[in-house]
Amino acid sequence: MKLKQLFAIALLGSASLAQAANLSFTGNFTYDNDVQRFNFTLTEAGKVTLRSWSYAGGVNAAGQTILRGGFDPILALFSADGTRIAEQDDAGCSLVDPDAVTGSCWDVNRSADLLAGNYIVTIQQYSNFSLGDLSAGYTYDGVDNRNFRDGFVDENGDRRDSHWAFDILNVASAEIPPDEPGEVPEPASLGLLAAGTAGLAMARRRRKLQA
């Protein structure tokens, strides 16, 4: 799990002081088989949204303009003990915007009703899927697979870059684990911005996997 840089901006919504944080993270992979992990907490049951912006670009929950051109992301969601809850390849054009150049809607946008507790979510480049529970690892783990897609390349062979942008919405807290290389602590300032999602009705590219 390698990063060149990481920024995190915490935002406070108005629904509940106990659980209304919308957090935005950005960074870069070093190798195409890297896996970026996030831990998040809910103090009460609620709907959590996990949203990437870097494939097609857009404005994230922190109000940052994210450039298009990042790799094709997939995500895996786990409970605190590492049991996989769900996996998502891409969200489809009903939930995310298409990339202006490729026309593909390959960002992720997963909403899930979760109980109070601690959770783990990871993002990877397609097609580095989780192999099951967190302890099972990922399809392309290991030094020998660091160039499994010849760098950052989407399913159609379009060349991409290493940057990612990821929102975790409506949680009590979220963070990059302290042992992750390259972590930058979250700033202390809080804002009142809210996240929004937009989409165009188009056909989905691939299956969406759910546990």
Number of C-alpha atoms within 10 A of each C-alpha: 16 18 20 13 15 20 15 22 21 24 23 22 19 11 10 11 10 13 21 19 27 29 28 26 23 21 21 20 23 16 21 24 28 23 22 21 18 18 18 21 19 23 14 14 13 15 14 18 17 18 25 31 29 30 30 25 22 21 15 26 25 21 14 13 13 20 16 20 23 25 29 30 26 25 28 26 27 20 19 16 12 16 16 22 17 20 22 22 27 27 24 25 21 16 20 26 25 22 18 13 10 14 11 23 26 31 32 26 22 22 13 13 10 15 15 14 14 18 22 24 23 18 26 25 28 21 18 23 21 25 14 19 18 20 12 11 15 19 14 22 17 11 9 9 15 16 13 16 19 12 18 24 20 22 13 8 10 13 14 16 19 22 23 28 27 24 23 27 26 26 24 22 20 26 20 21 14 10 8 14 14 17 19 13 13 17 10 8 9 14 13 12 17 19 20 8 15 10 14 13 11 14 11 15 15 12 11 16 11 12 10
